[in-house]
């Protein structure tokens, strides 16, 4: 039991410590599942340093992956087509360092030992071993006198603490073997599974040792027959080394090791590694934290590289947490800070400022590439954002050149909204000063404001026109056969033109694309889409027939405020849509006759306005029937029997039915797209948009 034993006055007893309690209170996030292994590897490197001093090339350190010998049912797969791997149950770390000398053993048995504090050790690495592994076996050989070796062997566990094994085996040379056994299930699940992935984590954690003068010992990760040499990872990762920099923050020096890594699918994120005691403590993605720093950069020859920085400082060494997963340093401090007080945010800003100077040329090239990306997208896809182009620098807007269209759309939309909000706020200031004593820069500010308003209004018009172009593109795709040679159903086209089973009281102005057929369809008193006659408020008909689209328009609709009981019917419009390449335009399924029948029902009586006012019989009211259907041989026969004439391009038939007093137009889907594109071409050309792609 932990506690202080009290004796006579002025007498003292030593404080005892519970290993189980210390392990329980030691934190180890599952995201750091390999940290105990990494600590063992660093211990081995330090033991090699202690033996060979500046000549670390003589050192050897092996990390062997130990897998279960019992094949389980939930084996981990490492990728498509690859054989499953047995679960990792432990690791063996072997070094040829100085070994467990008497001083090292005494330090090991002392919790929170400061024996190697100068090297940044906190004496908690072995606690992390027991946090993730159920037991540890240590075999070591050290030199007690020149040429005389002595062996040391012990078990280490929460239950039995340090348990010496006698007689201890003596190895052929000085060094240590640490066996980490019984990998906890939660940590095992979160840890990397392959030798290559584990080797990368060991390498990134220990990269400082590879970069220091004298370099690192030979380190290998071994998984059965697979051997990964970390020195080769250096060649695989390293593109070039940049000048090292030292900055000062509140009197404390911070050292920056700047590297250009070779870009790859797994290595393209710029990062800042916060280090302490020659170890990586935390890793920070710095994408977008410097203008132009988005993923990969290019050198003066156009080659891709990924920038990373390893930041170290005596201040970081002194303030790293015991478990070495974070720092005991505030991220920020509200209000005024005490002179000399450092926060992570303050240090980060100083580091980022130095990075911006160091990477100036590459960042400038990236910003230029980002501008070209925005220009291309705005010119060809989204002209509504044109007001942002000349304001990119003043808005501080930079983009990742590799950003997807969907991501770029969201970013530009957000920036345009900000510009509109700022302009609205500016409106209040401008008009508040109107009539008062105006400041000297009033005219300049007014001119800038009016220029913004003009650009924003043009942006709204551009968005409207660009939307039309996109709708036409979608329609053009719908009317084409798919890879199986099949055509879309008519309801897909119907919903694009106007949502089905809705009427004008349920449909917003932006939901309808009837301008594709006729711009005048936007002006109606009542419009129904795929609704039965008996459900329409404009007629008392009991019919359950469903015209695809029917619209009525009243003459003099603006004078309805007068006390008139009836209003004349200005026009009737009926639209029928048939499936692309449909071939069943038979006598019983003739869309021309269907449309004429719908017109007759409206004209025959009891028709009302959308707000319930009676419409008198209007036998002379003009009616327009639009049939959208491909001109199959059967459809052409029906057009000719109805005395319709082909248009010059052969894509439509038209004519006037004298008996029913109805204008009829049968449009093929190609004719529909072409006609709408031609009517809108002037707008597309003005915005620099092609009519179709």
VEXMAR-738855 format. One record per residue (C-alpha): residue in three letters; x, y, z. Coordinates in steps of 0.1 Angstrom, whole numbers, plus 5000, padded with zeros to 4 digits. Layout:
N
ALAXYZ/...
END
This chain:
693
UNK500050005000/UNK501350344991/UNK501850605019/UNK504250775043/UNK505150585075/UNK505350825105/UNK507650745134/UNK509050955162/UNK509451325159/UNK511951425133/UNK512151065120/UNK511250995084/UNK510450685064/UNK510650645026/UNK507550685004/UNK506550364987/UNK505050344952/UNK502650094937/UNK503649974902/UNK500049864895/UNK498750204904/UNK501350384883/UNK500550174852/UNK496850234858/UNK497450604859/UNK499750614829/UNK497950724798/UNK498350554764/UNK495850654737/UNK494950374713/UNK496050604685/UNK499650564699/UNK499450184701/UNK503050144689/UNK504450394714/UNK505750124738/UNK507649954709/UNK508950294698/UNK510250364733/UNK512050024734/UNK513650114700/UNK514750454713/UNK516150284744/UNK518150054722/UNK519550344701/UNK520550524733/UNK522350214745/UNK524150194712/UNK525150564715/UNK526450494750/UNK528650214737/UNK529950354704/UNK529550724711/UNK530050914678/UNK530450604657/UNK526850484656/UNK527450304623/UNK528650004643/UNK525349974660/UNK522649714652/UNK518949724662/UNK516349464651/UNK512649494656/UNK511049154651/UNK507249124648/UNK505848824667/UNK502548684653/UNK500148434667/UNK500848074658/UNK497147984661/UNK495148074630/UNK492048264641/UNK488848334622/UNK489148704621/UNK492448734604/UNK493449084593/UNK493449154556/UNK496149394543/UNK494549474510/UNK492749324479/UNK494349004467/UNK496748974496/UNK496848684520/UNK495648744555/UNK498148804583/UNK498048644617/UNK497448884646/UNK500549054662/UNK500948924697/UNK504249094705/UNK507649234694/UNK511249154701/UNK513749444701/UNK517449344700/UNK520349584702/UNK524149564706/UNK524449854729/UNK526049884763/UNK523549654780/UNK521849664814/UNK524749784836/UNK524349824873/UNK523450194868/UNK520950114841/UNK519349834862/UNK519050064892/UNK517350334870/UNK515050064857/UNK513949964892/UNK513350334902/UNK510050484890/UNK510450834876/UNK514150794875/UNK516151094863/UNK519150884854/UNK518950964817/UNK517051294820/UNK519751474800/UNK518751254771/UNK515151344776/UNK514151024794/UNK511351044820/UNK511550694832/UNK508050604820/UNK508850394789/UNK508650074808/UNK505250174822/UNK504050204787/UNK505249854780/UNK503049724808/UNK500149944796/UNK499949764762/UNK501649424769/UNK500849174797/UNK504449084803/UNK508049164793/UNK511148954793/UNK514649124793/UNK517948944785/UNK521049154786/UNK524849134787/UNK527149404798/UNK530849454805/UNK531949464841/UNK535649504832/UNK537449514799/UNK536749194781/UNK534649044810/UNK530949004803/UNK528148954827/UNK524548844820/UNK521348974834/UNK517848834829/UNK514448924844/UNK510748924839/UNK508749234842/UNK504949244849/UNK502349434869/UNK501749124891/UNK505349034900/UNK507049354891/UNK510849294885/UNK511548914888/UNK515248824883/UNK516048484866/UNK519148294878/UNK521448184864/UNK521148454837/UNK522148374802/UNK525248554788/UNK525148664752/UNK528148654730/UNK528449034730/UNK527049334750/UNK523549424742/UNK519949364752/UNK516949164740/UNK513549304751/UNK510549074745/UNK507149254746/UNK504548984749/UNK500748974752/UNK499749264730/UNK496449404744/UNK493449344721/UNK492449714719/UNK495949824711/UNK496549534687/UNK493449634668/UNK494549994664/UNK498149924655/UNK499449894619/UNK499449534607/UNK502249504581/UNK506049524584/UNK506149814560/UNK503650024579/UNK505349944613/UNK508750024598/UNK507450364586/UNK506250444621/UNK509550354637/UNK511350554610/UNK509250864615/UNK509550844652/UNK513350804651/UNK514151014620/UNK515951264642/UNK518651004647/UNK519050964610/UNK519451334605/UNK521851404633/UNK525651424628/UNK526951064628/UNK523550924617/UNK521650624632/UNK522650264637/UNK521549994613/UNK517849934621/UNK515749654607/UNK512049554610/UNK511749184605/UNK508448994599/UNK509148624592/UNK510948634559/UNK510349004552/UNK513049244562/UNK512649624560/UNK515849834563/UNK515050184577/UNK518050334560/UNK516450244527/UNK513350424539/UNK515450734542/UNK516350704505/UNK512650634497/UNK511350924517/UNK513951194512/UNK513751424482/UNK516251684496/UNK517251844528/UNK516652224532/UNK518652454554/UNK518052414591/UNK516752724608/UNK516652854644/UNK513953094655/UNK513453264689/UNK510053284707/UNK509953484739/UNK513653424744/UNK513553054738/UNK515252904708/UNK513452654686/UNK515352444660/UNK513652364627/UNK514852064606/UNK513352124572/UNK512951834548/UNK511551784513/UNK510151434511/UNK509351244479/UNK505651274472/UNK503650954470/UNK500050854475/UNK500750794512/UNK503151084517/UNK501751414503/UNK500551604534/UNK502751884547/UNK503351834584/UNK504951984615/UNK506451734639/UNK506751864675/UNK509651684691/UNK511051644725/UNK514151434737/UNK514951334701/UNK511451184697/UNK508351284678/UNK505651384703/UNK502851514681/UNK502251544644/UNK500251844629/UNK498851874594/UNK499752224582/UNK497852214550/UNK496352554542/UNK497952724573/UNK500252914549/UNK498953074517/UNK499752824489/UNK500752534511/UNK498352264499/UNK499651914497/UNK502551884473/UNK504852164462/UNK507152184431/UNK510852274430/UNK512452494405/UNK512552204380/UNK508852124384/UNK509451804405/UNK506851734432/UNK507951724469/UNK506251724503/UNK507551964529/UNK507851854566/UNK509452024596/UNK510851864628/UNK510752124656/UNK512852074687/UNK513752294717/UNK515052264752/UNK511752434761/UNK509752154745/UNK512051894762/UNK511252054796/UNK507552064790/UNK506751734774/UNK504251514793/UNK505451204811/UNK503850974786/UNK505351184757/UNK502051214738/UNK501551584743/UNK503051894760/UNK502152074792/UNK501952404772/UNK498752604767/UNK497452614731/UNK496352974736/UNK495853214765/UNK492953454765/UNK493853814772/UNK497353944778/UNK500053694783/UNK502753724809/UNK506053844794/UNK508153554783/UNK505153314784/UNK505053074754/UNK501952914740/UNK501852654713/UNK499952894690/UNK502653164695/UNK505352914687/UNK503452784657/UNK502953134642/UNK506653194644/UNK507452864628/UNK504852914600/UNK506353264593/UNK509753114589/UNK508352844567/UNK506753104544/UNK510153264539/UNK511952934534/UNK509352804508/UNK508753144491/UNK509353044455/UNK507452714458/UNK504552884475/UNK504353154449/UNK504252894421/UNK501452704440/UNK499453024444/UNK499753094407/UNK498652744399/UNK495652784423/UNK494653104404/UNK494752924371/UNK492552644386/UNK489952904398/UNK490053084365/UNK489552764345/UNK486652654368/UNK484952994367/UNK485353034330/UNK484052684320/UNK481852574349/UNK480752854372/UNK480753204358/UNK478753334387/UNK481953354407/UNK483653584383/UNK483453874409/UNK485953684430/UNK488653654403/UNK489954014406/UNK489554014443/UNK491353694452/UNK494353864467/UNK492354124486/UNK490153844500/UNK493153634508/UNK491753354487/UNK494053074477/UNK493052724466/UNK494652384463/UNK495152334425/UNK494251964430/UNK490952044447/UNK487851864433/UNK485152064415/UNK482651984443/UNK485152114470/UNK485952424449/UNK482352504444/UNK481652494481/UNK484752714488/UNK483852974461/UNK480152974472/UNK481253054508/UNK483553334496/UNK480853484474/UNK478453484503/UNK481053664525/UNK481553924498/UNK477753974495/UNK477454004533/UNK480254254535/UNK478754454506/UNK475354464524/UNK477054594556/UNK478854844535/UNK475554964521/UNK474455074556/UNK477655284561/UNK477455444527/UNK473855554530/UNK474255654566/UNK476855904554/UNK474756034526/UNK473556384533/UNK475956414563/UNK479356564562/UNK481156314540/UNK484656194547/UNK487356264522/UNK487455914508/UNK483655894504/UNK483655904466/UNK486255634463/UNK484355414487/UNK481155474468/UNK482755384435/UNK484155064450/UNK480754984465/UNK478955034432/UNK481554824414/UNK480854534439/UNK477154574435/UNK477554554397/UNK479654244399/UNK477354074423/UNK474354144401/UNK476254004371/UNK477153704392/UNK473453634399/UNK472653654362/UNK475653434354/UNK474453174379/UNK471053174363/UNK472353134328/UNK474952874339/UNK472252674355/UNK470352664322/UNK473452524305/UNK473852254331/UNK470152154328/UNK470552124290/UNK473651904295/UNK471651674318/UNK468851654294/UNK471251574265/UNK472551284286/UNK469151154295/UNK467951114259/UNK470950904249/UNK471050524252/UNK473050384281/UNK475850124277/UNK473149854275/UNK471350024247/UNK468350124269/UNK466750464271/UNK465550644302/UNK461850644312/UNK459750944304/UNK459251024341/UNK462951104344/UNK462751374317/UNK459351484331/UNK460951544365/UNK463751744349/UNK461251974332/UNK458951994362/UNK458351774393/UNK455651524388/UNK452351514407/UNK452651884417/UNK450852194407/UNK451752564406/UNK450952614443/UNK453552354452/UNK456352434429/UNK458952704434/UNK460152904405/UNK463552734405/UNK462052384404/UNK460652424369/UNK462652414337/UNK459752454313/UNK461752724295/UNK463252434276/UNK459952394258/UNK458652754257/UNK459753054278/UNK456053164280/UNK455252874302/UNK456753064331/UNK453653294330/UNK450553104339/UNK447553124362/UNK447552754369/UNK449952474360/UNK449552104369/UNK452151824364/UNK450951474360/UNK447751534381/UNK444251394373/UNK441551624360/UNK439451554391/UNK442251674414/UNK442652004396/UNK440952314412/UNK440452464378/UNK437952214365/UNK434952024378/UNK435851724355/UNK435551384371/UNK438051234347/UNK441051044361/UNK443151104330/UNK446551264337/UNK447951504312/UNK451751524316/UNK451651904319/UNK448752144315/UNK448752514320/UNK446152794317/UNK446853164313/UNK444353444318/UNK444053764298/UNK444554084318/UNK445553894349/UNK446754214365/UNK443254364366/UNK441854094388/UNK441854344417/UNK438754494401/UNK435254364411/UNK434854134381/UNK433153794385/UNK434753634354/UNK437853674334/UNK438553554298/UNK440853264292/UNK443953374273/UNK445453044264/UNK445752674272/UNK448952484270/UNK449252104271/UNK452551904271/UNK452851534266/UNK456251354270/UNK456951014256/UNK459950784263/UNK462950844240/UNK462750614210/UNK459250484220/UNK457650294191/UNK454050244203/UNK452350554188/UNK449450344177/UNK445750444171/UNK444950384207/UNK448150544220/UNK448350864199/UNK449851154219/UNK448451404194/UNK444851284200/UNK445551274237/UNK446551634238/UNK443551744217/UNK441251554241/UNK442751744271/UNK442152074254/UNK438551984248/UNK437951904284/UNK439252244296/UNK437252434270/UNK434052244276/UNK433152414309/UNK433152474346/UNK436752584343/UNK438052814371/UNK441053024379/UNK443452894404/UNK441753104431/UNK438252964422/UNK436853234400/UNK434753114370/UNK436153114335/UNK433453134309/UNK433452894280/UNK436353004257/UNK435952814225/UNK438153074207/UNK440953074233/UNK444152974216/UNK445552634227/UNK449052504222/UNK449952134223/UNK453552024226/UNK454351664222/UNK457951564231/UNK458751234214/UNK461351094191/UNK460351094155/UNK460050724150/UNK458450594117/UNK455150544136/UNK455250894151/UNK456051054117/UNK452950874103/UNK450851024130/UNK452251374123/UNK451451344086/UNK447951214092/UNK447451524114/UNK448551744085/UNK451651864104/UNK454651984084/UNK458351914092/UNK460752194102/UNK463752264080/UNK466052074102/UNK463751774103/UNK463751754141/UNK460151874146/UNK456751874130/UNK454252164134/UNK450852284122/UNK447452424131/UNK444452204136/UNK441552414122/UNK438752194136/UNK440052214172/UNK441752554168/UNK444952424183/UNK448552484174/UNK450452154175/UNK454152094177/UNK455851754179/UNK459451794189/UNK462051524189/UNK464351524220/UNK467251644198/UNK465051924185/UNK464152014220/UNK467752034232/UNK468852214200/UNK466052464201/UNK466652554238/UNK470352584232/UNK469952814203/UNK467553044222/UNK470053064250/UNK473253074229/UNK473553454231/UNK473653424269/UNK476153144269/UNK478453324244/UNK478353634266/UNK479553444296/UNK482053244275/UNK480152924280/UNK479852664252/UNK476152574245/UNK476952214252/UNK480052004260/
END
